[in-house]
Amino acid sequence: MAKGPVLIDLEDDTPAADVASAPPVPDITPPQGQAMQAAVRFAAGKPSALSRWFWGLALAVISAVVSVAAWDFAISLLDRAPLLGWVVVGLITALLLVALIIALRELAAISRLSRVDGLRHAADTALGEDNLSQARAVTNRLIAFYQGREETRWGRDRLVDRMGEQFDAVTLFTLAEDELLAPLDTAASREVEAAARQVATVTALVPLAMADVVTALASSLRMIRRIAEIYGGRAGFLGSWRLTRAVFVHLVATGAVAVGDDLLEPILGGSVLSKLSRRFGEGLVNGALTARVGVAAMEVCRPLPFSARHKPSTRGVIKRALSGVFSKS
């Protein structure tokens, strides 16, 4: 053991770490709701050109094979049993007629969704340029769009009477929201709340594997379709897929695919996820994610962009949807 004075060097020649050059802190996603977040990101991904060519060619080949096989079957049956052959030919003709009707309905549905997109983009342009004439043209198109909806008749009449009193695009669109779109916004919010409650309840009470994922996806698809119908953008199968993808792209673009205790705690009580069981915590998160999908669907399906006063709050939707299922502690 050394005796005598000990010299301690307090000077450290090691250069200080540069905070600006430090790597970013990784974003740790809570385990609840990861399956639905992954599904949202997967659905929002744009397929590659090679994938589109593959599925297009595969569909064309399968259609050609089925058509040739059906034609050969009908012709051979006409040779062997003419009466039965004509019956089969009639059935095939009826099938083709029904398929044609379905195709026409799909085209009409896609056209209606395109009209909604056109209205929203035109409204964005009018607001950006503060162009009153463009705003009045968009409002007239909006009135014509809802001409066949009896529940909007009173709002349409009031909007027509008061249009001339507005002197800028913002107040004119605010009037259209108050008189025409407010009841539709309320109905759409109720659909979102109902879907969020259903997903939260099933996730919390049904202990089956993958039941929460299936319920969340099915409820979200049905909710998006219903919101589109409320705002007038009725969609068929192809239109529903296009609409769902647009909603998921909107979610990814706005970063609204994650939810945590910081969002649910002020609504349902302190440290919710730590006090409840694992299944109840997952129910809360999946219900909140469904509510966020619903709010995004309202923004995508609405023919006018939300103003600051009418824009739905995800926090408020979650509170109304889940407060009846999970009470504060």
C-alpha positions in Angstrom: 0.0 0.0 0.0 1.6 3.3 -1.1 2.1 6.0 1.5 2.3 9.7 1.0 0.3 12.2 -1.0 -1.7 11.0 -4.0 -2.1 13.2 -7.0 -5.6 13.1 -8.6 -5.8 14.6 -12.1 -9.2 16.3 -12.5 -8.5 17.4 -16.0 -10.1 15.1 -18.6 -8.6 15.4 -22.1 -11.4 13.3 -23.6 -13.5 15.5 -26.0 -17.1 16.0 -24.9 -19.8 14.2 -26.8 -21.6 16.2 -29.5 -25.3 16.1 -28.7 -26.2 17.1 -32.2 -24.4 14.2 -33.7 -25.9 11.6 -31.4 -28.2 9.0 -33.0 -32.0 9.6 -32.6 -33.8 7.8 -29.8 -35.7 4.9 -31.3 -39.5 5.1 -31.4 -40.6 2.2 -29.2 -44.1 1.2 -30.1 -46.2 -0.4 -27.4 -47.1 -4.0 -28.0 -50.8 -3.3 -28.0 -52.3 -2.7 -31.4 -49.1 -3.6 -33.4 -51.0 -6.0 -35.6 -53.4 -3.4 -36.7 -50.7 -0.8 -37.2 -48.8 -3.3 -39.4 -52.0 -4.0 -41.4 -52.6 -0.3 -41.9 -49.0 0.2 -43.2 -49.3 -2.9 -45.4 -52.6 -1.8 -47.0 -51.2 1.7 -47.6 -48.2 0.4 -49.5 -48.4 0.9 -53.2 -47.9 -2.4 -55.2 -45.0 -2.4 -57.6 -45.4 -2.3 -61.4 -44.3 -5.9 -61.6 -47.0 -7.0 -59.2 -49.7 -5.2 -61.1 -48.5 -6.8 -64.4 -48.5 -10.2 -62.8 -52.0 -10.0 -61.3 -53.4 -8.4 -64.5 -52.0 -11.1 -66.7 -53.0 -13.8 -64.3 -56.6 -12.5 -64.3 -56.6 -12.3 -68.1 -55.4 -15.9 -68.5 -57.9 -17.2 -65.9 -60.7 -15.4 -67.6 -59.7 -16.7 -71.0 -59.5 -20.3 -69.8 -62.9 -20.1 -68.0 -64.5 -18.5 -71.0 -63.2 -21.1 -73.5 -64.1 -23.9 -71.2 -67.6 -22.7 -70.8 -68.0 -22.1 -74.5 -66.7 -25.7 -75.3 -69.0 -27.2 -72.7 -72.1 -25.4 -74.0 -71.3 -26.3 -77.7 -70.7 -30.0 -76.9 -73.8 -30.1 -74.8 -75.9 -28.7 -77.7 -74.6 -31.5 -79.9 -75.4 -34.2 -77.4 -78.6 -32.8 -75.8 -80.0 -29.7 -77.5 -82.6 -29.0 -74.9 -80.2 -29.2 -72.0 -77.6 -27.3 -74.0 -80.0 -24.4 -74.6 -80.8 -24.3 -70.9 -77.0 -24.0 -70.1 -76.6 -21.3 -72.8 -79.4 -19.4 -71.1 -77.8 -19.7 -67.7 -74.5 -18.5 -69.1 -76.2 -15.6 -70.8 -77.9 -14.7 -67.5 -74.6 -14.9 -65.7 -72.9 -12.6 -68.2 -75.9 -10.1 -67.9 -75.6 -10.0 -64.1 -71.8 -9.6 -64.4 -72.4 -6.7 -66.8 -74.8 -5.0 -64.4 -72.3 -5.4 -61.5 -69.6 -3.9 -63.7 -71.8 -0.9 -64.5 -72.6 -0.4 -60.8 -68.9 -0.5 -60.0 -68.2 2.1 -62.6 -71.0 4.3 -61.2 -69.7 3.9 -57.7 -66.2 4.8 -58.7 -67.5 7.8 -60.6 -69.4 9.0 -57.5 -66.2 8.7 -55.4 -64.4 10.7 -58.1 -67.0 13.4 -57.8 -66.4 13.6 -54.1 -62.7 13.8 -54.6 -63.2 16.5 -57.3 -65.4 18.6 -54.9 -62.8 18.4 -52.1 -59.9 19.3 -54.4 -61.9 22.2 -55.9 -62.7 23.4 -52.4 -59.0 23.2 -51.3 -58.1 25.3 -54.4 -60.8 27.9 -53.6 -59.7 28.2 -50.0 -56.0 28.5 -50.9 -56.7 31.3 -53.4 -59.6 32.8 -51.3 -61.6 32.9 -54.6 -65.3 33.6 -53.8 -66.5 32.8 -57.4 -64.8 29.4 -57.2 -66.2 28.8 -53.8 -69.7 29.6 -55.0 -69.3 27.2 -57.9 -68.2 24.4 -55.5 -71.1 25.2 -53.2 -73.5 24.9 -56.2 -72.0 21.6 -57.1 -72.3 20.4 -53.5 -76.0 21.4 -53.5 -76.6 19.5 -56.7 -74.6 16.5 -55.4 -77.1 16.2 -52.4 -80.2 17.0 -54.5 -81.7 13.5 -54.1 -81.1 13.3 -50.4 -84.4 14.2 -48.6 -82.7 14.5 -45.2 -80.6 17.4 -46.6 -83.5 19.4 -48.1 -83.9 21.8 -45.2 -80.1 22.5 -45.1 -79.9 22.9 -48.9 -82.8 25.4 -48.9 -81.2 27.5 -46.1 -77.8 27.4 -47.9 -79.3 28.6 -51.1 -81.1 31.5 -49.3 -78.0 32.6 -47.4 -75.3 32.1 -50.1 -75.5 35.7 -51.3 -74.8 37.1 -47.9 -71.2 35.6 -47.8 -68.3 37.6 -49.1 -65.4 35.3 -48.9 -64.7 31.6 -49.5 -64.0 30.7 -45.8 -67.4 32.0 -44.6 -69.3 30.4 -47.5 -67.8 27.0 -46.8 -68.4 27.5 -43.1 -72.0 28.1 -43.9 -72.2 25.0 -46.1 -70.7 23.0 -43.2 -73.2 24.4 -40.7 -76.3 24.0 -42.8 -75.6 21.0 -45.0 -72.8 18.8 -43.7 -73.2 19.1 -39.9 -76.0 16.4 -39.7 -73.8 14.1 -41.9 -70.8 14.7 -39.7 -72.8 13.7 -36.6 -74.0 10.5 -38.3 -70.5 9.7 -39.4 -69.1 10.3 -35.9 -71.7 7.9 -34.5 -70.5 5.2 -36.9 -66.9 5.7 -35.8 -67.9 5.5 -32.1 -69.9 2.3 -32.6 -67.0 0.6 -34.5 -64.5 1.6 -31.8 -66.8 0.3 -29.0 -67.2 -3.0 -30.9 -63.5 -3.5 -31.4 -62.7 -2.6 -27.9 -65.3 -4.9 -26.4 -64.5 -7.9 -28.6 -60.7 -7.5 -27.9 -61.2 -7.2 -24.2 -63.8 -10.0 -23.7 -63.0 -12.6 -26.4 -59.8 -14.6 -25.6 -59.5 -16.2 -29.1 -56.2 -15.8 -30.9 -56.4 -13.3 -33.8 -60.0 -12.4 -32.9 -59.0 -8.8 -32.2 -57.2 -8.4 -35.5 -60.1 -9.9 -37.5 -62.7 -7.8 -35.7 -60.7 -4.6 -36.1 -60.2 -5.1 -39.8 -63.8 -6.1 -40.5 -65.2 -3.3 -38.4 -62.9 -0.8 -40.0 -63.8 -1.9 -43.5 -67.6 -1.8 -42.7 -67.1 1.6 -40.9 -65.3 3.1 -43.9 -68.1 1.9 -46.3 -70.8 3.3 -44.0 -69.0 6.7 -43.7 -68.8 6.9 -47.5 -72.5 6.1 -47.8 -73.3 8.8 -45.3 -71.4 11.5 -47.3 -72.9 10.2 -50.6 -69.9 8.3 -52.0 -71.6 4.9 -52.2 -69.0 2.3 -53.2 -69.0 -1.2 -54.7 -66.3 -3.8 -54.1 -63.6 -2.1 -56.2 -64.6 1.3 -55.0 -64.5 0.1 -51.4 -61.0 -1.2 -51.8 -59.9 2.1 -53.5 -61.5 4.1 -50.7 -60.0 1.9 -47.9 -56.5 2.3 -49.4 -57.0 6.1 -49.6 -57.9 6.1 -45.9 -54.9 4.0 -45.0 -52.6 6.2 -47.1 -54.0 9.2 -45.3 -53.3 7.6 -41.9 -49.7 6.8 -42.8 -49.1 10.3 -44.3 -50.4 12.0 -41.2 -48.6 9.6 -38.8 -51.8 8.7 -37.0 -51.2 4.9 -36.8 -49.8 4.8 -33.3 -51.5 5.2 -30.0 -50.3 5.0 -26.5 -51.0 5.6 -22.8 -50.3 9.3 -23.3 -53.5 9.6 -25.4 -55.8 7.3 -23.3 -54.7 8.4 -19.8 -56.3 11.9 -19.9 -59.6 10.3 -21.2 -60.1 7.2 -19.1 -58.0 7.7 -16.0 -54.4 7.7 -14.8 -52.1 4.9 -15.9 -54.9 3.0 -17.6 -52.8 0.4 -19.3 -51.0 -0.4 -16.0 -54.1 -0.8 -14.0 -56.2 -2.9 -16.4 -55.5 -6.4 -17.5 -53.6 -7.1 -20.7 -56.7 -7.9 -22.7 -58.5 -4.7 -21.5 -55.4 -2.7 -22.4 -55.3 -4.1 -25.9 -59.1 -3.4 -26.2 -58.4 0.2 -25.3 -55.6 0.6 -27.9 -57.4 -1.2 -30.7 -60.6 0.8 -30.1 -58.5 4.0 -30.2 -56.8 2.9 -33.4 -60.3 2.2 -34.9 -61.4 5.7 -33.9 -58.4 7.2 -35.7 -59.2 5.2 -38.8 -62.7 6.5 -38.6 -61.6 10.1 -38.3 -59.3 9.6 -41.3 -62.2 8.1 -43.3 -64.3 11.1 -42.5 -61.6 13.4 -43.8 -61.2 11.4 -47.0 -64.9 10.8 -47.7 -66.2 14.3 -46.9 -66.8 16.5 -50.0 -65.5 19.6 -48.2 -62.3 19.9 -46.0 -63.0 20.3 -42.3 -62.6 23.8 -41.0 -60.9 24.3 -37.6 -64.2 24.6 -35.8 -65.8 21.5 -37.4 -62.7 19.3 -37.5 -63.4 16.1 -35.4 -61.1 15.5 -32.5 -59.7 12.0 -32.3 -59.4 12.4 -28.5 -63.1 13.4 -28.3 -64.2 10.5 -30.5 -62.2 8.1 -28.4 -63.7 9.6 -25.2 -67.3 9.3 -26.4 -66.7 5.8 -27.8 -64.9 4.2 -24.9 -66.2 6.0 -21.9 -69.3 3.8 -22.0 -67.2 0.6 -22.1 -64.3 1.4 -19.7 -65.2 3.7 -16.8 -62.6 5.9 -15.1 -60.9 4.5 -12.0 
